[in-house]
């Protein structure tokens, strides 16, 4: 636990690259001055208003399968929040958004390095409306969530993720669990791909490697997804 850092993701990634990280290491902070989101976006939250942490694991599956891990993390976060407050059922917008009532309450970022992967998670806990980063965001407080103690939320996540990771590492296909919580499947979407290319279609499924499968059979591996009405 550190009170202030630039980015838990950068800190733990540096440790991993220097072979100083151990499998299962978790780094939590009260405030990040240079928090990172996907595609090198910045992410800032007022001190103590969000649960911000990164962890390092060395998955017991082939490297080519690690791309499914962010989905396992999202599933763990959704299960953890529901376990604390059964009245809330967070959904998952592919590939890395945690949502409540269609609003983003958290996000996930992952970087493979050497023998492992560093995964960062941010969950808006006590943010008020004026503190939200974007209009489509929310926080646990704004959703009247039953527990705002970040330590309790973290502990619940680690327990849920440990269980799911063990099942995934043992070879279990967790896609059926992810599909039950995924808000993207069945919707017409626009995938905003690297290089400025946009692709539209209906989200039909998830591949074993975590790719989004569209109704024409094509697969999206990376990009921003817009749910179209």
C-alpha positions as CSV (number, residue, x, y, z in Angstrom):
1,X,0.0,0.0,0.0
2,X,1.3,3.4,-0.9
3,X,-0.4,6.7,-0.3
4,X,0.7,8.5,-3.5
5,X,2.3,7.2,-6.7
6,X,2.4,8.1,-10.3
7,X,0.8,4.8,-11.4
8,X,0.5,1.5,-9.7
9,X,0.5,-0.1,-13.1
10,X,3.8,1.5,-14.1
11,X,5.3,0.8,-10.6
12,X,4.5,-2.9,-10.7
13,X,5.4,-3.2,-14.4
14,X,8.8,-1.8,-13.6
15,X,9.3,-4.3,-10.8
16,X,8.2,-7.2,-13.0
17,X,10.6,-6.1,-15.8
18,X,13.4,-6.1,-13.3
19,X,12.4,-9.5,-12.0
20,X,11.5,-8.0,-8.6
21,X,7.8,-8.9,-8.7
22,X,6.5,-12.1,-7.2
23,X,3.4,-14.0,-8.4
24,X,0.4,-12.6,-6.5
25,X,1.9,-9.2,-5.6
26,X,-0.7,-6.5,-5.2
27,X,0.0,-2.8,-5.1
28,X,-2.7,-0.4,-3.9
29,X,-2.7,3.4,-3.6
30,X,-4.9,6.2,-2.3
31,X,-3.9,8.6,-5.2
32,X,-2.3,8.3,-8.6
33,X,-0.8,11.4,-10.2
34,X,-0.4,9.7,-13.6
35,X,-3.0,7.0,-13.6
36,X,-3.3,5.1,-16.9
37,X,-6.2,3.8,-18.8
38,X,-6.4,1.8,-22.1
39,X,-4.7,3.2,-25.2
40,X,-2.4,5.4,-23.1
41,X,-5.3,7.5,-21.8
42,X,-4.9,9.3,-18.4
43,X,-7.1,8.5,-15.4
44,X,-7.4,10.7,-12.4
45,X,-9.5,10.4,-9.2
46,X,-9.5,12.5,-6.1
47,X,-7.5,11.0,-3.2
48,X,-9.3,8.1,-1.5
49,X,-12.3,8.3,-3.8
50,X,-11.5,5.2,-5.9
51,X,-10.1,1.7,-5.4
52,X,-6.9,1.8,-7.4
53,X,-4.6,-1.2,-7.6
54,X,-2.5,-3.4,-9.8
55,X,-1.4,-7.0,-9.4
56,X,1.1,-9.4,-10.9
57,X,0.4,-13.0,-11.8
58,X,2.2,-15.7,-13.8
59,X,-0.6,-17.6,-15.5
60,X,-0.5,-21.3,-15.8
61,X,-1.7,-21.4,-19.3
62,X,-0.1,-20.7,-22.7
63,X,0.9,-17.1,-23.5
64,X,-1.5,-17.1,-26.5
65,X,-4.4,-17.6,-24.1
66,X,-3.5,-14.7,-21.7
67,X,-5.7,-12.3,-23.7
68,X,-8.7,-13.8,-21.9
69,X,-7.4,-12.7,-18.5
70,X,-8.9,-9.1,-18.6
71,X,-12.3,-10.8,-19.0
72,X,-11.7,-13.0,-16.0
73,X,-10.7,-9.9,-14.0
74,X,-13.9,-8.1,-15.1
75,X,-15.9,-11.2,-14.1
76,X,-14.2,-11.3,-10.7
77,X,-15.0,-7.6,-10.1
78,X,-18.7,-8.1,-11.1
79,X,-19.0,-11.1,-8.8
80,X,-17.2,-9.3,-6.0
81,X,-19.6,-6.3,-6.0
82,X,-22.6,-8.5,-6.2
83,X,-21.3,-10.6,-3.3
84,X,-21.1,-7.5,-1.1
85,X,-24.4,-6.0,-2.3
86,X,-26.8,-8.6,-3.8
87,X,-29.0,-5.8,-5.0
88,X,-26.4,-4.6,-7.5
89,X,-25.6,-6.7,-10.6
90,X,-22.7,-5.0,-12.5
91,X,-22.4,-5.8,-16.2
92,X,-19.3,-6.0,-18.4
93,X,-18.9,-4.0,-21.5
94,X,-16.4,-5.8,-23.7
95,X,-13.4,-5.7,-23.3
96,X,-12.6,-3.9,-20.0
97,X,-15.5,-1.7,-18.6
98,X,-17.4,-2.5,-15.4
99,X,-20.8,-1.0,-15.5
100,X,-23.9,-0.4,-13.3
101,X,-27.1,0.6,-15.1
102,X,-25.1,1.2,-18.3
103,X,-22.7,3.7,-16.6
104,X,-19.0,2.9,-16.2
105,X,-18.0,2.3,-12.6
106,X,-14.6,0.8,-13.3
107,X,-12.0,-0.3,-15.8
108,X,-9.2,-2.8,-16.4
109,X,-5.8,-2.6,-18.1
110,X,-3.3,-5.4,-18.7
111,X,0.3,-5.6,-19.8
112,X,2.1,-8.8,-20.4
113,X,5.8,-8.8,-19.4
114,X,8.3,-11.7,-19.3
115,X,6.7,-14.7,-17.5
116,X,3.7,-12.8,-16.3
117,X,1.1,-10.1,-16.7
118,X,0.4,-6.9,-14.7
119,X,-3.3,-6.1,-14.5
120,X,-4.6,-2.7,-13.2
121,X,-8.1,-2.1,-11.9
122,X,-9.8,1.1,-11.0
123,X,-13.2,1.3,-9.4
124,X,-15.0,4.6,-8.6
125,X,-16.1,4.2,-5.0
126,X,-16.9,7.5,-3.3
127,X,-16.8,9.9,-6.2
128,X,-19.5,12.5,-6.4
129,X,-21.0,13.6,-9.7
130,X,-18.8,16.6,-10.1
131,X,-15.7,14.4,-9.7
132,X,-16.5,11.9,-12.4
133,X,-14.1,11.8,-15.3
134,X,-16.8,11.5,-18.1
135,X,-20.6,12.0,-18.3
136,X,-21.1,8.2,-18.8
137,X,-19.4,7.3,-15.5
138,X,-20.8,6.6,-12.1
139,X,-19.5,5.5,-8.7
140,X,-20.6,3.0,-6.0
141,X,-21.7,5.9,-3.8
142,X,-23.9,7.4,-6.5
143,X,-25.5,3.9,-7.0
144,X,-26.2,3.7,-3.3
145,X,-24.0,0.7,-3.0
146,X,-24.1,-1.0,0.4
147,X,-20.4,-0.8,1.2
148,X,-17.9,2.0,0.5
149,X,-14.9,0.6,2.4
150,X,-12.3,0.1,-0.3
151,X,-10.5,-2.6,1.7
152,X,-13.6,-4.7,1.8
153,X,-14.2,-4.2,-1.9
154,X,-10.6,-5.2,-2.6
155,X,-10.7,-8.3,-0.4
156,X,-13.9,-9.4,-2.1
157,X,-12.4,-9.0,-5.5
158,X,-9.2,-10.9,-4.6
159,X,-11.2,-13.8,-3.3
160,X,-13.5,-14.0,-6.3
161,X,-10.6,-13.6,-8.8
162,X,-8.5,-16.2,-7.1
163,X,-11.3,-18.7,-7.5
164,X,-12.0,-17.8,-11.1
165,X,-8.2,-17.8,-12.0
166,X,-7.8,-21.3,-10.5
167,X,-10.7,-22.6,-12.6
168,X,-9.4,-20.9,-15.7
169,X,-5.9,-22.2,-15.1
170,X,-7.3,-25.7,-14.7
171,X,-8.7,-25.5,-18.2
172,X,-12.3,-24.5,-17.5
173,X,-14.1,-22.5,-20.2
174,X,-15.5,-19.5,-18.3
175,X,-17.1,-17.9,-21.3
176,X,-20.6,-18.9,-20.2
177,X,-20.1,-16.9,-17.0
178,X,-18.8,-13.9,-18.9
179,X,-21.7,-14.0,-21.4
180,X,-24.2,-13.9,-18.5
181,X,-22.8,-10.6,-17.4
182,X,-21.7,-9.1,-20.7
183,X,-23.9,-6.1,-21.8
184,X,-22.3,-6.0,-25.3
185,X,-23.5,-9.4,-26.6
186,X,-26.6,-9.1,-28.8
187,X,-26.2,-5.4,-29.4
188,X,-25.4,-3.6,-32.6
189,X,-22.0,-2.1,-32.0
190,X,-19.3,0.1,-33.7
191,X,-15.8,-1.1,-33.1
192,X,-13.4,1.9,-33.3
193,X,-10.1,0.1,-34.3
194,X,-6.5,1.3,-34.2
195,X,-5.6,3.4,-37.2
196,X,-9.0,5.2,-37.4
197,X,-10.9,2.2,-38.9
198,X,-14.5,1.6,-37.7
199,X,-16.4,-1.6,-38.1
200,X,-20.1,-2.2,-37.4
201,X,-22.0,-5.3,-36.7
202,X,-23.9,-7.3,-34.0
203,X,-21.9,-8.7,-31.2
204,X,-22.6,-12.4,-31.3
205,X,-20.1,-14.1,-29.0
206,X,-16.7,-14.3,-27.3
207,X,-13.8,-16.5,-28.5
208,X,-11.8,-18.7,-26.2
209,X,-9.0,-16.1,-26.4
210,X,-11.4,-13.3,-25.4
211,X,-12.0,-11.8,-28.8
212,X,-15.4,-10.3,-29.7
213,X,-17.1,-12.2,-32.4
214,X,-19.4,-10.3,-34.7
215,X,-22.4,-11.7,-36.6
216,X,-20.5,-11.8,-39.9
217,X,-17.9,-14.1,-38.2
218,X,-15.2,-11.5,-38.0
219,X,-13.4,-11.0,-34.7
220,X,-12.3,-7.8,-32.8
221,X,-9.2,-8.2,-30.7
222,X,-8.7,-4.6,-29.6
223,X,-10.5,-1.3,-29.9
224,X,-13.2,0.9,-28.3
225,X,-16.7,-0.4,-28.5
226,X,-19.7,1.8,-28.9
227,X,-23.1,0.4,-28.2
228,X,-25.5,1.6,-30.9
229,X,-29.2,2.1,-30.4
